[in-house]
Structure formats: structure tokens, C-alpha cells
Amino acid sequence: MNENFKMVATTMFGLEEALETELKNLGAQEVKPGVRNVSFRGDKGFMYKANIALRTAIRILKPIKTFKVFDEEDLYEGLQKINWEKYMSADSTFAIGAVVNSKFFTTNSHYISLKSKDSIADYFRHKYHKRPNVDVKHPDVRIHVHIQKETCTISLDSSGDSLHKRGYRTSTNIAPINEVLAAGLVLLSGYDGHSNFIDPMCGSGTILIEATMIACNIPANINRPEFGFEKWDDYDEDLYFKIQDSLLKKIVNPQFKIMGFDKAPSAVRKANDNIKSANLSEFVAVHHVNFFNSVKEVFGSTTILFNPPYGERLNIDTEEFYKKIGDTLKHGYPDSKVWFITSDIQALKYVGLKTSRRIPLKNGDLDCRFVRYDMYAGSRKAKKNPIED
């Protein structure tokens, strides 16, 4: 029988609550949110399930050792005391990632990775006169070193490549949105498939695909070619496929419209290519439409969610662009909950509408706000709701 153990799911700033909810809904135990991570407990089967199903996780880590560190020698010695034969051999390949947030270490994370690599290689060289090789692209074992103040946690990375690499994206535009962030935006918006969904500036279609997978209850990483745990000595292939099959049986067909617009024909082609790669073509329609010349053509409650140009993608007249967003929504999109993300926080005043929510997020290194506008079908005064904090 598989025993429960502690795991840590890492995520992006601002998505911790969404990841916490995902884990609880999936059946995790002792779920505790942190900063850019959520810890929990589960067994080997749950580790497989978390990797396959979680939408807002970047990696699923399995901690194996924690010790105090005040300098590089402490790190080297601490790694030497781990029984590495439990996890790899001298014939294995390995890679190390590191995150450091400590006044005791002024060196960068890359240097800590190199120091850790030396310690593990020396461990095997001293005992077996042979050292494992480093393979940063396709290692047998990925090891994660996390130093927070004076505490060092060594973990096995069960995910392998970052979980944002879903496996469906074949075509991209300039600065495409990260798949984990896209899924997080959809979950934060409250969209669950029970209304229409429109991305009016869909680019290569990442938000559309993540929304459709949520509406259909399709596991986020079902299209990935592999996970890190598949190379572990204790990998249970039968258990993995049992978990996968149980998740696939819960897929449903969407009951409402899901569609995207883009004014660039090349973007429409790329979006359709990616949607086809994700096996979602029958559920999503992408139209060659300029949002600013559009009106809502679907009946009933609709979630509108998009990622307009900003930051490195900004090549626009900011005031005119954001004013057009507000005017188009006011005149063409009644009975809609509208969300978009931007790093140009000052430009929001040009929209000319009052936000009902503002959620701080990060898109890479950019400080962003994820904002909501409520567009009403009738009189604004007649249907006014209390403004949410």
C-alpha cells in the first residue's frame, strides 16, 4: 500500500489560492498555501494525479531532506549525508535547479546548482569511483534545491519539464501568455463552463484552450509526452494509467459557446493550429474579427477574458487603445463579466468603466492587475450589485 508523504506544488505569484482550491478539489490532504507554492500530502497515485490534472502548478516537488545551512560548506556536507542510492545510481543522469532567498548566500542560484552538483557527483565518485553525468534536457532525476533563510530543502522534481509545457502549443505569437497563467486567469474569473466564453484578442489561442479544457474537465497535462517520475525506479506504470483513465472518464462536452477573435489572419491560423493540436477543434470557434468593430452575438451570460498588448508587446496609443476597449464593451457587450490582465495599470483610467475587482498578479517580471468589469443587460442602476473588494 502506498503511504502518504509531503509534496510541494510551485506556482506563480497570485495563483496560490487558485492552486489551493484545485488541490482540495482533487483530494489532497493537509493543504497549506505559501508564497508561490502550496504544500500538501498524498500518496504516489496522487502525485501522478497532481501532475496530470493541476492547471496552476508549475512543478510537483517531493522533499527528501531538510537541513540548516549558513554557508556553501554546509550545503556541500548536507548533500553528502543523503543516501542518494535510494534515488539514482552512478549510471544515472541528473540535473539540478535551485532557488535561494537567504542573507547567508550572496551567490546566485546557478552557482548553488553547481555546488550541489559537485557534492552529489563526489558522493558517487568516493563510493563507486564513478560519477553520474549531468543532462540538463532529459535527466533521469531532477533535483530541486531550495534555500529559505537558513533552511535548505532538497526535493525530487516529479514533473520534469515545467508543467506549463502542456504539449499542445505548436505555433506562437510575440510574447505568448504562459499556459499556467492563462489557466489561472480563467479559474480566477470564476468561469467553469456554465456560460459563454469569448477571448476577443486571442492571439495564438492559449487562453481559449485552457478555458475549453476547464469547461470540458479535460486534465491540463493530458497532452504532455512525459513526466519526470516516469524515470524513477519506483514508477508504477499500471497505477499511472489507472489514474489517467479515471480522469479521462470525467470529461464532459461544453454546453455553451466558446469563441475567440483576432484581427490578424496569422494569429487566427496559429490559434486554430494549437486548438487542433489540443484535440479541441469541435468545441472552439476562432474568427477573423477586429474586437473594436464587434458586438456580442451570443445570447445570455458571457465571460469575456483577454490579454491585450502591454509591456514588451506595447506598440499602441495607450489612451486611444484602452478607451476603445471601454467603448466597445459599453456599446456592444451587455450581460457580460469582462476580465483582462495588464501591466499598464495607469492606462486603466482610460477604459472609462469602474472595476469591480482588481487582483495583483505577475506575468514574468511584470507587475500586473487582473481586472473585472460588469456589463449589464439593462439599466445599470436597476441591476447594480455591491462592488466587490
VOGU-3710 file (C-alpha; in Angstrom, 3 decimals, decimal comma):
1> mnenfkmvat> 0,000/0,000/0,000  1,311/3,452/-0,920  1,947/5,712/2,064  1,192/9,421/2,108  4,077/11,873/2,014  4,548/15,631/1,830  4,699/17,355/-1,555  5,022/20,968/-2,676  3,345/22,376/-5,792  5,029/25,540/-7,035
11> tmfgleeale> 3,097/28,249/-8,877  3,168/31,895/-9,988  2,613/34,882/-7,719  -1,100/35,499/-7,246  -2,220/31,975/-8,179  -1,669/30,380/-4,764  -5,368/30,496/-3,820  -6,439/29,001/-7,141  -3,897/26,182/-6,729  -5,031/25,578/-3,130
21> telknlgaqe> -8,631/25,194/-4,358  -7,536/22,862/-7,162  -5,648/20,630/-4,741  -8,560/20,419/-2,305  -10,968/19,582/-5,137  -8,573/16,883/-6,341  -8,496/15,276/-2,882  -5,178/16,428/-1,404  -4,676/16,297/2,367  -3,200/18,925/4,726
31> vkpgvrnvsf> -3,235/21,637/2,042  -1,281/24,751/3,123  -0,682/27,756/0,840  2,664/29,577/0,895  4,255/32,208/-1,339  4,323/30,881/-4,925  3,694/27,380/-3,598  1,157/25,163/-1,849  2,197/22,168/0,271  0,028/19,063/0,683
41> rgdkgfmyka> 0,102/15,339/1,412  -0,821/12,395/-0,759  0,420/9,025/-1,967  2,238/8,027/-5,157  -1,012/7,800/-7,117  -1,965/11,302/-6,012  1,438/12,581/-7,128  0,665/11,197/-10,588  -2,827/12,721/-10,492  -1,497/16,140/-9,413
51> nialrtairi> 0,931/16,227/-12,340  -1,699/15,204/-14,869  -4,588/17,331/-13,625  -3,390/20,530/-11,916  -3,759/23,640/-14,081  -1,975/26,238/-11,943  1,031/24,175/-10,774  4,468/24,640/-12,326  6,186/21,709/-10,581  5,281/18,979/-8,098
61> lkpiktfkvf> 8,213/18,508/-5,730  8,786/15,623/-3,307  11,004/16,815/-0,407  13,528/14,190/0,742  15,755/16,098/3,186  15,817/19,360/5,149  18,859/20,731/6,956  20,355/24,012/8,191  22,809/25,935/6,012  24,857/29,011/6,786
71> deedlyeglq> 27,445/28,724/4,028  28,368/26,710/0,954  30,256/24,141/3,030  27,075/23,370/4,997  25,268/22,826/1,697  28,004/20,518/0,389  28,122/18,475/3,603  24,334/18,280/3,917  24,025/16,834/0,413  26,789/14,319/1,185
81> kinwekymsa> 24,688/12,894/4,058  21,753/11,923/1,807  21,553/8,259/0,783  21,493/9,007/-2,933  21,340/5,313/-3,891  17,630/5,441/-2,974  17,007/7,836/-5,865  19,718/7,308/-8,512  22,900/5,430/-9,364  26,336/6,293/-10,699
91> dstfaigavv> 24,987/5,409/-14,152  22,068/7,852/-13,877  21,933/11,296/-15,409  20,778/14,215/-13,287  20,047/17,948/-13,321  19,721/20,470/-10,514  17,599/23,582/-10,142  17,959/25,998/-7,250  16,021/28,825/-5,607  17,849/30,910/-2,994
101> nskffttnsh> 16,407/33,530/-0,645  18,915/33,935/2,178  21,261/36,584/3,561  23,818/33,828/4,141  24,245/33,291/0,397  25,277/36,195/-1,790  25,948/33,955/-4,797  23,298/33,358/-7,444  21,104/30,290/-7,866  23,213/28,985/-10,740
111> yislkskdsi> 26,295/28,841/-8,502  24,322/26,973/-5,827  23,238/24,481/-8,510  26,885/23,915/-9,487  27,964/23,485/-5,856  25,151/20,961/-5,308  26,085/19,090/-8,486  29,697/18,796/-7,273  28,602/17,369/-3,921  26,352/14,706/-5,449
121> adyfrhkyhk> 28,967/13,772/-8,075  31,653/13,493/-5,362  29,336/11,275/-3,271  29,250/8,655/-6,026  32,897/9,121/-7,026  34,117/8,471/-3,473  31,952/5,345/-3,039  31,955/3,846/-6,531  34,879/5,542/-8,339  32,358/6,716/-10,917
131> rpnvdvkhpd> 30,234/9,826/-11,111  26,794/10,328/-12,704  26,616/12,637/-15,690  24,659/15,884/-15,878  21,910/16,119/-18,516  20,005/19,390/-18,288  17,464/18,470/-21,003  16,403/14,867/-20,332  17,857/13,721/-16,995  16,836/10,539/-15,221
141> vrihvhiqke> 16,455/12,541/-11,995  15,766/16,255/-11,477  16,774/17,606/-8,067  15,490/20,874/-6,615  17,466/22,846/-4,013  15,506/25,483/-2,093  17,272/27,695/0,456  14,989/29,932/2,528  16,901/31,890/5,198  18,935/29,150/6,972
151> tctisldssg> 16,787/26,193/5,893  17,722/24,086/2,881  15,159/21,668/1,421  16,243/19,061/-1,111  13,438/17,693/-3,295  12,939/15,359/-6,209  11,151/17,075/-9,101  8,389/14,685/-10,166  7,298/16,859/-13,102  10,432/17,015/-15,230
161> dslhkrgyrt> 9,881/19,909/-17,609  7,774/22,754/-16,187  4,083/21,857/-16,191  3,272/24,949/-18,256  4,637/22,953/-21,208  1,314/21,262/-21,889  2,355/19,724/-25,187  -0,333/21,286/-27,393  1,270/24,577/-28,438  2,827/24,277/-31,904
171> stniapinev> 2,565/27,932/-33,003  3,079/31,156/-31,044  2,907/34,930/-31,472  5,176/37,526/-29,847  5,223/37,108/-26,041  2,584/34,363/-25,757  0,950/34,035/-22,355  2,226/31,225/-20,128  -0,229/28,306/-20,043  -0,262/28,171/-16,219
181> laaglvllsg> -1,035/31,892/-16,016  -3,732/31,526/-18,694  -5,414/28,722/-16,734  -5,075/30,751/-13,532  -6,824/33,728/-15,119  -9,721/31,525/-16,232  -10,061/29,981/-12,760  -9,788/33,378/-11,008  -12,541/34,711/-13,277  -14,879/32,026/-11,926
191> ydghsnfidp> -15,527/30,570/-15,385  -16,485/26,904/-15,125  -18,134/26,180/-18,471  -21,631/27,263/-17,384  -21,721/30,388/-19,564  -20,474/31,546/-22,946  -16,769/32,395/-23,183  -15,077/34,897/-25,519  -11,408/35,851/-25,870  -11,639/38,920/-28,144
201> mcgsgtilie> -7,864/39,234/-28,675  -6,987/35,563/-28,707  -3,539/35,585/-30,314  -2,283/32,001/-30,578  -5,228/30,736/-28,523  -3,710/29,763/-25,178  -6,463/31,304/-23,018  -9,128/29,771/-25,282  -7,564/26,319/-24,984  -7,213/26,500/-21,200
211> atmiacnipa> -10,828/27,729/-20,863  -12,084/24,913/-23,074  -10,169/22,299/-21,087  -11,758/23,693/-17,918  -15,235/23,653/-19,484  -14,729/20,041/-20,626  -12,968/18,947/-17,413  -10,021/17,748/-19,505  -6,838/17,190/-17,424  -4,423/20,070/-18,033
221> ninrpefgfe> -1,399/17,959/-18,912  -3,009/15,084/-20,803  -1,093/16,082/-23,976  2,373/16,050/-22,378  4,819/13,473/-23,752  6,291/12,582/-20,346  6,701/13,418/-16,662  9,839/13,242/-14,537  8,509/10,468/-12,289  8,324/8,069/-15,263
231> kwddydedly> 12,118/7,638/-14,978  12,107/6,909/-11,259  12,942/3,385/-10,069  9,611/3,069/-8,246  7,492/4,214/-11,230  4,271/2,175/-11,351  3,045/2,245/-14,945  -0,169/0,322/-14,188  -1,059/2,792/-11,427  -0,290/5,739/-13,717
241> fkiqdsllkk> -2,642/4,532/-16,462  -5,302/3,703/-13,879  -5,138/7,302/-12,589  -5,134/8,679/-16,137  -8,164/6,592/-17,157  -10,126/7,694/-14,080  -9,541/11,349/-15,016  -10,437/10,814/-18,674  -13,794/9,288/-17,686  -14,802/12,625/-16,121
251> ivnpqfkimg> -14,543/14,610/-19,382  -17,780/16,306/-20,500  -18,899/18,256/-23,579  -19,327/22,044/-23,161  -22,937/23,294/-23,184  -22,200/26,920/-24,124  -20,338/28,788/-26,856  -16,545/29,193/-26,665  -15,009/31,528/-29,227  -12,048/33,765/-29,984
261> fdkapsavrk> -11,407/36,782/-32,205  -8,256/38,246/-33,653  -7,737/40,940/-36,273  -4,588/39,235/-37,636  -5,140/36,334/-40,060  -1,802/34,835/-38,958  -2,995/34,751/-35,327  -6,239/33,040/-36,345  -4,216/30,370/-38,190  -1,896/29,835/-35,219
271> andniksanl> -4,804/29,625/-32,775  -6,545/27,038/-34,951  -3,310/25,026/-35,252  -2,923/24,923/-31,469  -6,599/24,139/-30,892  -6,312/21,251/-33,349  -3,150/20,038/-31,595  -5,085/20,033/-28,299  -7,904/18,000/-29,952  -10,450/20,738/-29,214
281> sefvavhhvn> -11,486/21,887/-32,713  -15,091/20,709/-32,324  -15,588/22,840/-29,210  -13,968/26,198/-30,141  -14,536/28,684/-32,978  -11,921/31,314/-33,884  -12,990/34,242/-36,077  -11,031/36,825/-38,063  -12,619/39,831/-36,331  -11,372/43,168/-35,020
291> ffnsvkevfg> -12,822/43,358/-31,484  -13,264/47,131/-31,776  -15,693/46,605/-34,675  -17,601/43,790/-32,955  -20,745/43,290/-30,879  -21,871/40,395/-28,752  -23,685/37,866/-30,932  -24,300/35,115/-28,375  -27,341/35,061/-26,115  -27,105/35,002/-22,330
301> sttilfnppy> -24,482/35,387/-19,649  -20,948/35,561/-21,058  -17,437/35,625/-19,642  -15,049/37,768/-21,692  -11,370/37,276/-20,835  -8,349/38,566/-22,718  -4,704/39,534/-22,618  -4,376/42,838/-24,550  -0,984/44,205/-25,662  1,169/45,710/-22,895
311> gerlnidtee> 4,784/45,740/-21,728  7,064/44,305/-24,428  4,041/43,880/-26,732  3,058/47,546/-26,440  3,127/49,315/-29,790  -0,071/51,334/-29,459  -1,508/54,703/-28,476  -2,299/53,741/-24,888  -5,062/56,274/-24,230  -6,861/55,570/-27,515
321> fykkigdtlk> -6,490/51,789/-27,184  -7,888/51,498/-23,657  -10,670/53,990/-24,412  -11,684/51,786/-27,361  -11,828/48,785/-25,046  -14,245/50,611/-22,739  -16,391/51,991/-25,592  -16,665/48,580/-27,298  -17,688/46,889/-24,064  -20,246/49,602/-23,178
331> hgypdskvwf> -21,956/49,612/-26,547  -21,567/46,022/-27,716  -21,310/43,555/-24,823  -24,258/43,654/-22,376  -24,786/40,856/-19,835  -21,080/40,063/-19,649  -18,426/39,676/-16,990  -15,282/41,134/-18,542  -11,756/40,362/-17,338  -8,383/41,329/-18,711
341> itsdiqalky> -4,806/41,445/-17,472  -2,462/44,392/-17,948  0,826/45,719/-16,614  -0,154/49,245/-17,712  -2,066/49,968/-14,533  -2,263/53,746/-15,149  -3,904/53,130/-18,534  -6,940/51,529/-16,868  -8,347/55,003/-16,181  -8,854/55,449/-19,951
351> vglktsrrip> -11,260/52,482/-20,083  -13,912/54,744/-18,574  -15,569/51,952/-16,571  -15,432/51,123/-12,896  -13,619/47,927/-11,980  -15,444/45,563/-9,632  -12,274/43,582/-8,855  -8,522/44,111/-9,148  -6,236/41,142/-8,480  -2,425/41,648/-8,317
361> lkngdldcrf> -0,524/39,125/-10,474  2,849/38,705/-12,141  3,372/37,984/-15,828  7,060/37,098/-15,905  8,778/40,076/-14,284  5,876/42,436/-14,975  3,644/43,585/-12,107  0,089/43,265/-13,411  -3,544/43,686/-12,443  -6,281/41,288/-13,435
371> vrydmyagsr> -9,373/43,499/-13,575  -13,093/42,844/-13,855  -15,872/44,997/-15,340  -19,557/44,065/-15,026  -21,588/44,898/-18,115  -25,358/44,825/-17,534  -28,119/43,845/-19,941  -30,481/46,618/-18,834  -30,243/49,723/-16,695  -27,015/49,942/-14,675
381> kakknpied> -28,903/51,438/-11,743  -31,631/48,803/-11,778  -29,152/45,936/-11,613  -26,390/47,428/-9,564  -24,575/44,945/-7,319  -22,391/45,808/-4,327  -18,876/46,495/-5,538  -16,511/43,709/-4,538  -13,234/44,492/-2,816
//
